[in-house]
């Protein structure tokens, strides 16, 4: 498991998660995802003040996983545009 740092930025209402091994970063915008992530660490959004250092228990940076791509749904074979039209 890799070590991560995470914090909640109230000014932009985002949770930032930083992988300390390779400096990759994930930003959560959805309140639902933020609450799910924080529940893994037994934290509430109201008590999430400051920077936290812990291991990646939530599996945000799993080894062997692809990086997040916003167009992941488009990469599926059934959603491609390469099919011939007759």
PDB file with SEQRES, HELIX, SHEET and CRYST1 records, atoms N, CA, C and O in Angstrom:
SEQRES   1 A   86  UNK UNK UNK UNK UNK UNK UNK UNK UNK UNK UNK UNK UNK          
SEQRES   2 A   86  UNK UNK UNK UNK UNK UNK UNK UNK UNK UNK UNK UNK UNK          
SEQRES   3 A   86  UNK UNK UNK UNK UNK UNK UNK UNK UNK UNK UNK UNK UNK          
SEQRES   4 A   86  UNK UNK UNK UNK UNK UNK UNK UNK UNK UNK UNK UNK UNK          
SEQRES   5 A   86  UNK UNK UNK UNK UNK UNK UNK UNK UNK UNK UNK UNK UNK          
SEQRES   6 A   86  UNK UNK UNK UNK UNK UNK UNK UNK UNK UNK UNK UNK UNK          
SEQRES   7 A   86  UNK UNK UNK UNK UNK UNK UNK UNK                              
HELIX    1 AA1 UNK A   31  UNK A   40  1                                  10    
HELIX    2 AA2 UNK A   45  UNK A   47  5                                   3    
HELIX    3 AA3 UNK A   72  UNK A   75  5                                   4    
HELIX    4 AA4 UNK A   77  UNK A   79  5                                   3    
SHEET    1 AA1 4 UNK A  25  UNK A  28  0                                        
SHEET    2 AA1 4 UNK A  14  UNK A  19 -1                                        
SHEET    3 AA1 4 UNK A   3  UNK A   9 -1                                        
SHEET    4 AA1 4 UNK A  52  UNK A  55 -1                                        
CRYST1    1.000    1.000    1.000  90.00  90.00  90.00 P 1           1          
ATOM      1  N   UNK A   1       0.842  -1.186   0.000  1.00  0.00           N  
ATOM      2  CA  UNK A   1       0.000   0.000   0.000  1.00  0.00           C  
ATOM      3  C   UNK A   1       0.880   1.240   0.000  1.00  0.00           C  
ATOM      4  O   UNK A   1       1.906   1.295   0.679  1.00  0.00           O  
ATOM      5  N   UNK A   2       0.471   2.206  -0.753  1.00  0.00           N  
ATOM      6  CA  UNK A   2       1.248   3.440  -0.829  1.00  0.00           C  
ATOM      7  C   UNK A   2       0.752   4.457   0.195  1.00  0.00           C  
ATOM      8  O   UNK A   2      -0.398   4.421   0.634  1.00  0.00           O  
ATOM      9  N   UNK A   3       1.648   5.355   0.557  1.00  0.00           N  
ATOM     10  CA  UNK A   3       1.278   6.417   1.487  1.00  0.00           C  
ATOM     11  C   UNK A   3       0.626   7.558   0.722  1.00  0.00           C  
ATOM     12  O   UNK A   3       1.041   7.902  -0.384  1.00  0.00           O  
ATOM     13  N   UNK A   4      -0.396   8.135   1.327  1.00  0.00           N  
ATOM     14  CA  UNK A   4      -1.094   9.254   0.709  1.00  0.00           C  
ATOM     15  C   UNK A   4      -1.234  10.393   1.707  1.00  0.00           C  
ATOM     16  O   UNK A   4      -1.173  10.211   2.922  1.00  0.00           O  
ATOM     17  N   UNK A   5      -1.424  11.568   1.139  1.00  0.00           N  
ATOM     18  CA  UNK A   5      -1.794  12.757   1.901  1.00  0.00           C  
ATOM     19  C   UNK A   5      -3.129  13.196   1.349  1.00  0.00           C  
ATOM     20  O   UNK A   5      -3.336  13.157   0.136  1.00  0.00           O  
ATOM     21  N   UNK A   6      -4.039  13.613   2.208  1.00  0.00           N  
ATOM     22  CA  UNK A   6      -5.304  14.132   1.704  1.00  0.00           C  
ATOM     23  C   UNK A   6      -5.783  15.263   2.584  1.00  0.00           C  
ATOM     24  O   UNK A   6      -5.501  15.318   3.780  1.00  0.00           O  
ATOM     25  N   UNK A   7      -6.522  16.170   1.951  1.00  0.00           N  
ATOM     26  CA  UNK A   7      -7.081  17.319   2.656  1.00  0.00           C  
ATOM     27  C   UNK A   7      -8.301  17.819   1.903  1.00  0.00           C  
ATOM     28  O   UNK A   7      -8.454  17.580   0.705  1.00  0.00           O  
ATOM     29  N   UNK A   8      -9.160  18.513   2.623  1.00  0.00           N  
ATOM     30  CA  UNK A   8     -10.364  19.094   2.037  1.00  0.00           C  
ATOM     31  C   UNK A   8     -10.148  20.592   1.904  1.00  0.00           C  
ATOM     32  O   UNK A   8      -9.864  21.276   2.888  1.00  0.00           O  
ATOM     33  N   UNK A   9     -10.281  21.094   0.699  1.00  0.00           N  
ATOM     34  CA  UNK A   9     -10.128  22.521   0.432  1.00  0.00           C  
ATOM     35  C   UNK A   9     -11.518  23.150   0.427  1.00  0.00           C  
ATOM     36  O   UNK A   9     -12.288  22.963  -0.514  1.00  0.00           O  
ATOM     37  N   UNK A  10     -11.831  23.892   1.478  1.00  0.00           N  
ATOM     38  CA  UNK A  10     -13.164  24.480   1.615  1.00  0.00           C  
ATOM     39  C   UNK A  10     -13.433  25.570   0.587  1.00  0.00           C  
ATOM     40  O   UNK A  10     -14.585  25.788   0.212  1.00  0.00           O  
ATOM     41  N   UNK A  11     -12.398  26.255   0.127  1.00  0.00           N  
ATOM     42  CA  UNK A  11     -12.609  27.362  -0.805  1.00  0.00           C  
ATOM     43  C   UNK A  11     -13.136  26.884  -2.157  1.00  0.00           C  
ATOM     44  O   UNK A  11     -13.923  27.581  -2.796  1.00  0.00           O  
ATOM     45  N   UNK A  12     -12.707  25.703  -2.594  1.00  0.00           N  
ATOM     46  CA  UNK A  12     -13.189  25.167  -3.870  1.00  0.00           C  
ATOM     47  C   UNK A  12     -14.082  23.942  -3.676  1.00  0.00           C  
ATOM     48  O   UNK A  12     -14.571  23.365  -4.647  1.00  0.00           O  
ATOM     49  N   UNK A  13     -14.295  23.545  -2.414  1.00  0.00           N  
ATOM     50  CA  UNK A  13     -15.134  22.398  -2.051  1.00  0.00           C  
ATOM     51  C   UNK A  13     -14.694  21.120  -2.758  1.00  0.00           C  
ATOM     52  O   UNK A  13     -15.493  20.445  -3.407  1.00  0.00           O  
ATOM     53  N   UNK A  14     -13.408  20.803  -2.619  1.00  0.00           N  
ATOM     54  CA  UNK A  14     -12.824  19.616  -3.241  1.00  0.00           C  
ATOM     55  C   UNK A  14     -11.969  18.870  -2.218  1.00  0.00           C  
ATOM     56  O   UNK A  14     -11.383  19.475  -1.320  1.00  0.00           O  
ATOM     57  N   UNK A  15     -11.908  17.550  -2.368  1.00  0.00           N  
ATOM     58  CA  UNK A  15     -11.009  16.724  -1.576  1.00  0.00           C  
ATOM     59  C   UNK A  15      -9.843  16.350  -2.477  1.00  0.00           C  
ATOM     60  O   UNK A  15     -10.047  15.770  -3.543  1.00  0.00           O  
ATOM     61  N   UNK A  16      -8.632  16.672  -2.063  1.00  0.00           N  
ATOM     62  CA  UNK A  16      -7.439  16.394  -2.851  1.00  0.00           C  
ATOM     63  C   UNK A  16      -6.694  15.249  -2.190  1.00  0.00           C  
ATOM     64  O   UNK A  16      -6.426  15.280  -0.989  1.00  0.00           O  
ATOM     65  N   UNK A  17      -6.357  14.229  -2.988  1.00  0.00           N  
ATOM     66  CA  UNK A  17      -5.617  13.065  -2.507  1.00  0.00           C  
ATOM     67  C   UNK A  17      -4.322  13.001  -3.305  1.00  0.00           C  
ATOM     68  O   UNK A  17      -4.350  12.988  -4.535  1.00  0.00           O  
ATOM     69  N   UNK A  18      -3.181  12.960  -2.607  1.00  0.00           N  
ATOM     70  CA  UNK A  18      -1.867  12.964  -3.244  1.00  0.00           C  
ATOM     71  C   UNK A  18      -1.127  11.690  -2.879  1.00  0.00           C  
ATOM     72  O   UNK A  18      -0.985  11.363  -1.701  1.00  0.00           O  
ATOM     73  N   UNK A  19      -0.652  10.967  -3.898  1.00  0.00           N  
ATOM     74  CA  UNK A  19       0.155   9.772  -3.688  1.00  0.00           C  
ATOM     75  C   UNK A  19       1.596  10.213  -3.468  1.00  0.00           C  
ATOM     76  O   UNK A  19       2.172  10.880  -4.328  1.00  0.00           O  
ATOM     77  N   UNK A  20       2.190   9.855  -2.333  1.00  0.00           N  
ATOM     78  CA  UNK A  20       3.540  10.300  -2.010  1.00  0.00           C  
ATOM     79  C   UNK A  20       4.617   9.520  -2.752  1.00  0.00           C  
ATOM     80  O   UNK A  20       5.755   9.982  -2.837  1.00  0.00           O  
ATOM     81  N   UNK A  21       4.286   8.348  -3.291  1.00  0.00           N  
ATOM     82  CA  UNK A  21       5.280   7.560  -4.023  1.00  0.00           C  
ATOM     83  C   UNK A  21       5.589   8.150  -5.392  1.00  0.00           C  
ATOM     84  O   UNK A  21       6.754   8.264  -5.773  1.00  0.00           O  
ATOM     85  N   UNK A  22       4.552   8.526  -6.132  1.00  0.00           N  
ATOM     86  CA  UNK A  22       4.766   9.001  -7.498  1.00  0.00           C  
ATOM     87  C   UNK A  22       4.188  10.390  -7.760  1.00  0.00           C  
ATOM     88  O   UNK A  22       4.180  10.848  -8.903  1.00  0.00           O  
ATOM     89  N   UNK A  23       3.708  11.062  -6.721  1.00  0.00           N  
ATOM     90  CA  UNK A  23       3.187  12.427  -6.799  1.00  0.00           C  
ATOM     91  C   UNK A  23       1.952  12.564  -7.692  1.00  0.00           C  
ATOM     92  O   UNK A  23       1.666  13.660  -8.174  1.00  0.00           O  
ATOM     93  N   UNK A  24       1.221  11.482  -7.920  1.00  0.00           N  
ATOM     94  CA  UNK A  24      -0.036  11.576  -8.673  1.00  0.00           C  
ATOM     95  C   UNK A  24      -1.115  12.105  -7.750  1.00  0.00           C  
ATOM     96  O   UNK A  24      -1.061  11.921  -6.534  1.00  0.00           O  
ATOM     97  N   UNK A  25      -2.096  12.766  -8.348  1.00  0.00           N  
ATOM     98  CA  UNK A  25      -3.121  13.449  -7.566  1.00  0.00           C  
ATOM     99  C   UNK A  25      -4.499  13.110  -8.100  1.00  0.00           C  
ATOM    100  O   UNK A  25      -4.703  12.996  -9.308  1.00  0.00           O  
ATOM    101  N   UNK A  26      -5.445  12.948  -7.179  1.00  0.00           N  
ATOM    102  CA  UNK A  26      -6.848  12.731  -7.518  1.00  0.00           C  
ATOM    103  C   UNK A  26      -7.649  13.780  -6.769  1.00  0.00           C  
ATOM    104  O   UNK A  26      -7.405  14.040  -5.592  1.00  0.00           O  
ATOM    105  N   UNK A  27      -8.617  14.384  -7.468  1.00  0.00           N  
ATOM    106  CA  UNK A  27      -9.465  15.405  -6.861  1.00  0.00           C  
ATOM    107  C   UNK A  27     -10.905  14.915  -6.923  1.00  0.00           C  
ATOM    108  O   UNK A  27     -11.415  14.589  -7.995  1.00  0.00           O  
ATOM    109  N   UNK A  28     -11.553  14.866  -5.765  1.00  0.00           N  
ATOM    110  CA  UNK A  28     -12.959  14.480  -5.685  1.00  0.00           C  
ATOM    111  C   UNK A  28     -13.807  15.735  -5.570  1.00  0.00           C  
ATOM    112  O   UNK A  28     -13.541  16.597  -4.732  1.00  0.00           O  
ATOM    113  N   UNK A  29     -14.833  15.836  -6.418  1.00  0.00           N  
ATOM    114  CA  UNK A  29     -15.754  16.973  -6.393  1.00  0.00           C  
ATOM    115  C   UNK A  29     -17.113  16.607  -5.837  1.00  0.00           C  
ATOM    116  O   UNK A  29     -17.779  17.437  -5.219  1.00  0.00           O  
ATOM    117  N   UNK A  30     -17.519  15.393  -6.047  1.00  0.00           N  
ATOM    118  CA  UNK A  30     -18.840  14.929  -5.620  1.00  0.00           C  
ATOM    119  C   UNK A  30     -18.870  14.725  -4.107  1.00  0.00           C  
ATOM    120  O   UNK A  30     -17.991  14.076  -3.540  1.00  0.00           O  
ATOM    121  N   UNK A  31     -19.881  15.281  -3.466  1.00  0.00           N  
ATOM    122  CA  UNK A  31     -20.033  15.121  -2.013  1.00  0.00           C  
ATOM    123  C   UNK A  31     -20.182  13.647  -1.637  1.00  0.00           C  
ATOM    124  O   UNK A  31     -19.697  13.211  -0.593  1.00  0.00           O  
ATOM    125  N   UNK A  32     -20.853  12.892  -2.494  1.00  0.00           N  
ATOM    126  CA  UNK A  32     -21.065  11.472  -2.232  1.00  0.00           C  
ATOM    127  C   UNK A  32     -19.734  10.714  -2.220  1.00  0.00           C  
ATOM    128  O   UNK A  32     -19.500   9.892  -1.334  1.00  0.00           O  
ATOM    129  N   UNK A  33     -18.872  10.981  -3.185  1.00  0.00           N  
ATOM    130  CA  UNK A  33     -17.564  10.331  -3.235  1.00  0.00           C  
ATOM    131  C   UNK A  33     -16.669  10.785  -2.094  1.00  0.00           C  
ATOM    132  O   UNK A  33     -15.904   9.993  -1.543  1.00  0.00           O  
ATOM    133  N   UNK A  34     -16.765  12.059  -1.742  1.00  0.00           N  
ATOM    134  CA  UNK A  34     -15.968  12.590  -0.634  1.00  0.00           C  
ATOM    135  C   UNK A  34     -16.366  11.895   0.662  1.00  0.00           C  
ATOM    136  O   UNK A  34     -15.505  11.465   1.430  1.00  0.00           O  
ATOM    137  N   UNK A  35     -17.671  11.784   0.907  1.00  0.00           N  
ATOM    138  CA  UNK A  35     -18.148  11.125   2.123  1.00  0.00           C  
ATOM    139  C   UNK A  35     -17.741   9.649   2.153  1.00  0.00           C  
ATOM    140  O   UNK A  35     -17.378   9.128   3.208  1.00  0.00           O  
ATOM    141  N   UNK A  36     -17.800   8.976   0.998  1.00  0.00           N  
ATOM    142  CA  UNK A  36     -17.413   7.567   0.924  1.00  0.00           C  
ATOM    143  C   UNK A  36     -15.926   7.399   1.223  1.00  0.00           C  
ATOM    144  O   UNK A  36     -15.538   6.487   1.953  1.00  0.00           O  
ATOM    145  N   UNK A  37     -15.094   8.274   0.663  1.00  0.00           N  
ATOM    146  CA  UNK A  37     -13.658   8.223   0.921  1.00  0.00           C  
ATOM    147  C   UNK A  37     -13.366   8.467   2.395  1.00  0.00           C  
ATOM    148  O   UNK A  37     -12.594   7.729   3.006  1.00  0.00           O  
ATOM    149  N   UNK A  38     -13.979   9.500   2.969  1.00  0.00           N  
ATOM    150  CA  UNK A  38     -13.719   9.854   4.364  1.00  0.00           C  
ATOM    151  C   UNK A  38     -14.227   8.793   5.335  1.00  0.00           C  
ATOM    152  O   UNK A  38     -13.657   8.619   6.412  1.00  0.00           O  
ATOM    153  N   UNK A  39     -15.297   8.080   4.966  1.00  0.00           N  
ATOM    154  CA  UNK A  39     -15.811   7.028   5.846  1.00  0.00           C  
ATOM    155  C   UNK A  39     -14.815   5.876   5.985  1.00  0.00           C  
ATOM    156  O   UNK A  39     -14.814   5.181   7.000  1.00  0.00           O  
ATOM    157  N   UNK A  40     -13.969   5.670   4.976  1.00  0.00           N  
ATOM    158  CA  UNK A  40     -12.927   4.653   5.055  1.00  0.00           C  
ATOM    159  C   UNK A  40     -11.934   4.970   6.166  1.00  0.00           C  
ATOM    160  O   UNK A  40     -11.371   4.067   6.787  1.00  0.00           O  
ATOM    161  N   UNK A  41     -11.729   6.246   6.408  1.00  0.00           N  
ATOM    162  CA  UNK A  41     -10.781   6.695   7.434  1.00  0.00           C  
ATOM    163  C   UNK A  41     -11.486   7.148   8.716  1.00  0.00           C  
ATOM    164  O   UNK A  41     -10.865   7.783   9.568  1.00  0.00           O  
ATOM    165  N   UNK A  42     -12.753   6.835   8.857  1.00  0.00           N  
ATOM    166  CA  UNK A  42     -13.565   7.202  10.032  1.00  0.00           C  
ATOM    167  C   UNK A  42     -13.530   8.700  10.301  1.00  0.00           C  
ATOM    168  O   UNK A  42     -13.366   9.132  11.442  1.00  0.00           O  
ATOM    169  N   UNK A  43     -13.684   9.479   9.251  1.00  0.00           N  
ATOM    170  CA  UNK A  43     -13.725  10.935   9.364  1.00  0.00           C  
ATOM    171  C   UNK A  43     -15.037  11.445   8.801  1.00  0.00           C  
ATOM    172  O   UNK A  43     -15.655  10.806   7.950  1.00  0.00           O  
ATOM    173  N   UNK A  44     -15.450  12.589   9.281  1.00  0.00           N  
ATOM    174  CA  UNK A  44     -16.608  13.283   8.721  1.00  0.00           C  
ATOM    175  C   UNK A  44     -16.097  14.542   8.038  1.00  0.00           C  
ATOM    176  O   UNK A  44     -15.014  15.036   8.350  1.00  0.00           O  
ATOM    177  N   UNK A  45     -16.876  15.046   7.118  1.00  0.00           N  
ATOM    178  CA  UNK A  45     -16.464  16.238   6.386  1.00  0.00           C  
ATOM    179  C   UNK A  45     -16.274  17.422   7.319  1.00  0.00           C  
ATOM    180  O   UNK A  45     -15.383  18.244   7.104  1.00  0.00           O  
ATOM    181  N   UNK A  46     -17.094  17.517   8.341  1.00  0.00           N  
ATOM    182  CA  UNK A  46     -16.985  18.628   9.285  1.00  0.00           C  
ATOM    183  C   UNK A  46     -15.707  18.558  10.121  1.00  0.00           C  
ATOM    184  O   UNK A  46     -15.204  19.587  10.572  1.00  0.00           O  
ATOM    185  N   UNK A  47     -15.181  17.348  10.330  1.00  0.00           N  
ATOM    186  CA  UNK A  47     -13.958  17.206  11.128  1.00  0.00           C  
ATOM    187  C   UNK A  47     -12.698  17.101  10.273  1.00  0.00           C  
ATOM    188  O   UNK A  47     -11.604  16.909  10.805  1.00  0.00           O  
ATOM    189  N   UNK A  48     -12.841  17.224   8.975  1.00  0.00           N  
ATOM    190  CA  UNK A  48     -11.701  17.097   8.065  1.00  0.00           C  
ATOM    191  C   UNK A  48     -10.999  18.446   7.929  1.00  0.00           C  
ATOM    192  O   UNK A  48     -11.149  19.139   6.923  1.00  0.00           O  
ATOM    193  N   UNK A  49     -10.244  18.800   8.940  1.00  0.00           N  
ATOM    194  CA  UNK A  49      -9.496  20.060   8.946  1.00  0.00           C  
ATOM    195  C   UNK A  49      -8.013  19.722   8.926  1.00  0.00           C  
ATOM    196  O   UNK A  49      -7.561  18.891   9.713  1.00  0.00           O  
ATOM    197  N   UNK A  50      -7.266  20.338   8.059  1.00  0.00           N  
ATOM    198  CA  UNK A  50      -5.829  20.095   7.984  1.00  0.00           C  
ATOM    199  C   UNK A  50      -5.479  18.992   7.005  1.00  0.00           C  
ATOM    200  O   UNK A  50      -6.338  18.486   6.282  1.00  0.00           O  
ATOM    201  N   UNK A  51      -4.204  18.625   6.990  1.00  0.00           N  
ATOM    202  CA  UNK A  51      -3.683  17.607   6.078  1.00  0.00           C  
ATOM    203  C   UNK A  51      -3.523  16.301   6.850  1.00  0.00           C  
ATOM    204  O   UNK A  51      -2.989  16.288   7.959  1.00  0.00           O  
ATOM    205  N   UNK A  52      -3.990  15.199   6.255  1.00  0.00           N  
ATOM    206  CA  UNK A  52      -3.902  13.885   6.877  1.00  0.00           C  
ATOM    207  C   UNK A  52      -2.904  13.030   6.100  1.00  0.00           C  
ATOM    208  O   UNK A  52      -2.865  13.075   4.871  1.00  0.00           O  
ATOM    209  N   UNK A  53      -2.106  12.259   6.817  1.00  0.00           N  
ATOM    210  CA  UNK A  53      -1.135  11.345   6.231  1.00  0.00           C  
ATOM    211  C   UNK A  53      -1.522   9.933   6.653  1.00  0.00           C  
ATOM    212  O   UNK A  53      -1.658   9.654   7.844  1.00  0.00           O  
ATOM    213  N   UNK A  54      -1.701   9.038   5.673  1.00  0.00           N  
ATOM    214  CA  UNK A  54      -2.130   7.671   5.974  1.00  0.00           C  
ATOM    215  C   UNK A  54      -1.761   6.782   4.793  1.00  0.00           C  
ATOM    216  O   UNK A  54      -1.219   7.258   3.796  1.00  0.00           O  
ATOM    217  N   UNK A  55      -2.055   5.499   4.908  1.00  0.00           N  
ATOM    218  CA  UNK A  55      -1.877   4.581   3.789  1.00  0.00           C  
ATOM    219  C   UNK A  55      -3.162   4.578   2.961  1.00  0.00           C  
ATOM    220  O   UNK A  55      -4.219   4.993   3.436  1.00  0.00           O  
ATOM    221  N   UNK A  56      -3.057   4.113   1.736  1.00  0.00           N  
ATOM    222  CA  UNK A  56      -4.181   4.137   0.797  1.00  0.00           C  
ATOM    223  C   UNK A  56      -5.137   2.985   1.087  1.00  0.00           C  
ATOM    224  O   UNK A  56      -5.162   2.000   0.349  1.00  0.00           O  
ATOM    225  N   UNK A  57      -5.915   3.101   2.146  1.00  0.00           N  
ATOM    226  CA  UNK A  57      -6.892   2.067   2.511  1.00  0.00           C  
ATOM    227  C   UNK A  57      -8.086   2.075   1.572  1.00  0.00           C  
ATOM    228  O   UNK A  57      -8.736   1.045   1.395  1.00  0.00           O  
ATOM    229  N   UNK A  58      -8.382   3.206   0.973  1.00  0.00           N  
ATOM    230  CA  UNK A  58      -9.536   3.320   0.080  1.00  0.00           C  
ATOM    231  C   UNK A  58      -9.243   2.754  -1.307  1.00  0.00           C  
ATOM    232  O   UNK A  58     -10.169   2.557  -2.095  1.00  0.00           O  
ATOM    233  N   UNK A  59      -7.979   2.489  -1.621  1.00  0.00           N  
ATOM    234  CA  UNK A  59      -7.625   1.914  -2.921  1.00  0.00           C  
ATOM    235  C   UNK A  59      -7.678   2.906  -4.060  1.00  0.00           C  
ATOM    236  O   UNK A  59      -7.969   2.528  -5.194  1.00  0.00           O  
ATOM    237  N   UNK A  60      -7.405   4.165  -3.782  1.00  0.00           N  
ATOM    238  CA  UNK A  60      -7.437   5.188  -4.828  1.00  0.00           C  
ATOM    239  C   UNK A  60      -6.316   4.958  -5.832  1.00  0.00           C  
ATOM    240  O   UNK A  60      -6.512   5.146  -7.032  1.00  0.00           O  
ATOM    241  N   UNK A  61      -5.150   4.554  -5.355  1.00  0.00           N  
ATOM    242  CA  UNK A  61      -3.990   4.336  -6.217  1.00  0.00           C  
ATOM    243  C   UNK A  61      -3.571   2.871  -6.168  1.00  0.00           C  
ATOM    244  O   UNK A  61      -2.460   2.553  -5.744  1.00  0.00           O  
ATOM    245  N   UNK A  62      -4.452   1.987  -6.600  1.00  0.00           N  
ATOM    246  CA  UNK A  62      -4.140   0.560  -6.595  1.00  0.00           C  
ATOM    247  C   UNK A  62      -3.051   0.267  -7.616  1.00  0.00           C  
ATOM    248  O   UNK A  62      -3.023   0.858  -8.695  1.00  0.00           O  
ATOM    249  N   UNK A  63      -2.158  -0.646  -7.270  1.00  0.00           N  
ATOM    250  CA  UNK A  63      -1.096  -1.049  -8.193  1.00  0.00           C  
ATOM    251  C   UNK A  63      -1.709  -1.806  -9.365  1.00  0.00           C  
ATOM    252  O   UNK A  63      -2.572  -2.664  -9.179  1.00  0.00           O  
ATOM    253  N   UNK A  64      -1.263  -1.484 -10.559  1.00  0.00           N  
ATOM    254  CA  UNK A  64      -1.750  -2.162 -11.749  1.00  0.00           C  
ATOM    255  C   UNK A  64      -3.002  -1.562 -12.346  1.00  0.00           C  
ATOM    256  O   UNK A  64      -3.428  -1.988 -13.420  1.00  0.00           O  
ATOM    257  N   UNK A  65      -3.599  -0.598 -11.698  1.00  0.00           N  
ATOM    258  CA  UNK A  65      -4.800   0.046 -12.226  1.00  0.00           C  
ATOM    259  C   UNK A  65      -4.407   1.123 -13.226  1.00  0.00           C  
ATOM    260  O   UNK A  65      -3.361   1.757 -13.092  1.00  0.00           O  
ATOM    261  N   UNK A  66      -5.248   1.322 -14.219  1.00  0.00           N  
ATOM    262  CA  UNK A  66      -5.021   2.419 -15.160  1.00  0.00           C  
ATOM    263  C   UNK A  66      -5.316   3.734 -14.481  1.00  0.00           C  
ATOM    264  O   UNK A  66      -6.074   3.799 -13.513  1.00  0.00           O  
ATOM    265  N   UNK A  67      -4.713   4.774 -14.998  1.00  0.00           N  
ATOM    266  CA  UNK A  67      -5.028   6.102 -14.495  1.00  0.00           C  
ATOM    267  C   UNK A  67      -6.453   6.457 -14.889  1.00  0.00           C  
ATOM    268  O   UNK A  67      -6.995   5.915 -15.852  1.00  0.00           O  
ATOM    269  N   UNK A  68      -7.045   7.354 -14.150  1.00  0.00           N  
ATOM    270  CA  UNK A  68      -8.394   7.805 -14.449  1.00  0.00           C  
ATOM    271  C   UNK A  68      -8.409   8.544 -15.781  1.00  0.00           C  
ATOM    272  O   UNK A  68      -7.593   9.437 -16.010  1.00  0.00           O  
ATOM    273  N   UNK A  69      -9.327   8.175 -16.646  1.00  0.00           N  
ATOM    274  CA  UNK A  69      -9.513   8.906 -17.895  1.00  0.00           C  
ATOM    275  C   UNK A  69     -10.959   9.360 -17.958  1.00  0.00           C  
ATOM    276  O   UNK A  69     -11.863   8.558 -17.722  1.00  0.00           O  
ATOM    277  N   UNK A  70     -11.199  10.615 -18.268  1.00  0.00           N  
ATOM    278  CA  UNK A  70     -12.574  11.098 -18.293  1.00  0.00           C  
ATOM    279  C   UNK A  70     -13.419  10.466 -19.384  1.00  0.00           C  
ATOM    280  O   UNK A  70     -14.647  10.500 -19.306  1.00  0.00           O  
ATOM    281  N   UNK A  71     -12.787   9.888 -20.405  1.00  0.00           N  
ATOM    282  CA  UNK A  71     -13.533   9.297 -21.506  1.00  0.00           C  
ATOM    283  C   UNK A  71     -13.437   7.778 -21.471  1.00  0.00           C  
ATOM    284  O   UNK A  71     -13.374   7.129 -22.515  1.00  0.00           O  
ATOM    285  N   UNK A  72     -13.427   7.215 -20.265  1.00  0.00           N  
ATOM    286  CA  UNK A  72     -13.313   5.770 -20.107  1.00  0.00           C  
ATOM    287  C   UNK A  72     -14.478   5.045 -20.782  1.00  0.00           C  
ATOM    288  O   UNK A  72     -14.289   3.985 -21.377  1.00  0.00           O  
ATOM    289  N   UNK A  73     -15.673   5.610 -20.691  1.00  0.00           N  
ATOM    290  CA  UNK A  73     -16.845   4.978 -21.304  1.00  0.00           C  
ATOM    291  C   UNK A  73     -16.692   4.887 -22.811  1.00  0.00           C  
ATOM    292  O   UNK A  73     -17.242   3.975 -23.427  1.00  0.00           O  
ATOM    293  N   UNK A  74     -15.958   5.809 -23.421  1.00  0.00           N  
ATOM    294  CA  UNK A  74     -15.794   5.838 -24.866  1.00  0.00           C  
ATOM    295  C   UNK A  74     -14.821   4.761 -25.331  1.00  0.00           C  
ATOM    296  O   UNK A  74     -14.849   4.359 -26.494  1.00  0.00           O  
ATOM    297  N   UNK A  75     -13.965   4.296 -24.434  1.00  0.00           N  
ATOM    298  CA  UNK A  75     -12.973   3.291 -24.800  1.00  0.00           C  
ATOM    299  C   UNK A  75     -13.554   1.883 -24.852  1.00  0.00           C  
ATOM    300  O   UNK A  75     -12.905   0.969 -25.360  1.00  0.00           O  
ATOM    301  N   UNK A  76     -14.751   1.698 -24.343  1.00  0.00           N  
ATOM    302  CA  UNK A  76     -15.378   0.384 -24.423  1.00  0.00           C  
ATOM    303  C   UNK A  76     -15.705   0.065 -25.865  1.00  0.00           C  
ATOM    304  O   UNK A  76     -16.047   0.952 -26.647  1.00  0.00           O  
ATOM    305  N   UNK A  77     -15.597  -1.195 -26.211  1.00  0.00           N  
ATOM    306  CA  UNK A  77     -15.779  -1.604 -27.594  1.00  0.00           C  
ATOM    307  C   UNK A  77     -17.177  -1.275 -28.119  1.00  0.00           C  
ATOM    308  O   UNK A  77     -17.323  -0.886 -29.278  1.00  0.00           O  
ATOM    309  N   UNK A  78     -18.196  -1.423 -27.290  1.00  0.00           N  
ATOM    310  CA  UNK A  78     -19.559  -1.183 -27.773  1.00  0.00           C  
ATOM    311  C   UNK A  78     -19.857   0.301 -27.973  1.00  0.00           C  
ATOM    312  O   UNK A  78     -20.870   0.641 -28.585  1.00  0.00           O  
ATOM    313  N   UNK A  79     -18.997   1.197 -27.470  1.00  0.00           N  
ATOM    314  CA  UNK A  79     -19.249   2.626 -27.597  1.00  0.00           C  
ATOM    315  C   UNK A  79     -18.333   3.324 -28.597  1.00  0.00           C  
ATOM    316  O   UNK A  79     -18.333   4.553 -28.672  1.00  0.00           O  
ATOM    317  N   UNK A  80     -17.569   2.580 -29.352  1.00  0.00           N  
ATOM    318  CA  UNK A  80     -16.634   3.210 -30.286  1.00  0.00           C  
ATOM    319  C   UNK A  80     -17.350   3.648 -31.551  1.00  0.00           C  
ATOM    320  O   UNK A  80     -18.436   3.165 -31.871  1.00  0.00           O  
ATOM    321  N   UNK A  81     -16.731   4.556 -32.251  1.00  0.00           N  
ATOM    322  CA  UNK A  81     -17.296   5.087 -33.496  1.00  0.00           C  
ATOM    323  C   UNK A  81     -16.667   4.444 -34.722  1.00  0.00           C  
ATOM    324  O   UNK A  81     -16.926   4.882 -35.843  1.00  0.00           O  
ATOM    325  N   UNK A  82     -15.853   3.422 -34.536  1.00  0.00           N  
ATOM    326  CA  UNK A  82     -15.110   2.852 -35.654  1.00  0.00           C  
ATOM    327  C   UNK A  82     -15.910   1.829 -36.461  1.00  0.00           C  
ATOM    328  O   UNK A  82     -15.392   1.283 -37.436  1.00  0.00           O  
ATOM    329  N   UNK A  83     -17.134   1.565 -36.085  1.00  0.00           N  
ATOM    330  CA  UNK A  83     -17.939   0.597 -36.827  1.00  0.00           C  
ATOM    331  C   UNK A  83     -18.329   1.179 -38.181  1.00  0.00           C  
ATOM    332  O   UNK A  83     -18.620   2.369 -38.298  1.00  0.00           O  
ATOM    333  N   UNK A  84     -18.331   0.334 -39.186  1.00  0.00           N  
ATOM    334  CA  UNK A  84     -18.679   0.810 -40.525  1.00  0.00           C  
ATOM    335  C   UNK A  84     -20.194   0.962 -40.652  1.00  0.00           C  
ATOM    336  O   UNK A  84     -20.965   0.155 -40.134  1.00  0.00           O  
ATOM    337  N   UNK A  85     -20.587   1.996 -41.342  1.00  0.00           N  
ATOM    338  CA  UNK A  85     -22.006   2.268 -41.553  1.00  0.00           C  
ATOM    339  C   UNK A  85     -22.334   1.936 -42.998  1.00  0.00           C  
ATOM    340  O   UNK A  85     -21.667   2.416 -43.915  1.00  0.00           O  
ATOM    341  N   UNK A  86     -23.362   1.116 -43.206  1.00  0.00           N  
ATOM    342  CA  UNK A  86     -23.732   0.735 -44.576  1.00  0.00           C  
ATOM    343  C   UNK A  86     -25.028   1.364 -44.980  1.00  0.00           C  
ATOM    344  O   UNK A  86     -25.494   1.153 -46.100  1.00  0.00           O  
TER     345      UNK A  86                                                      
END                                                                             
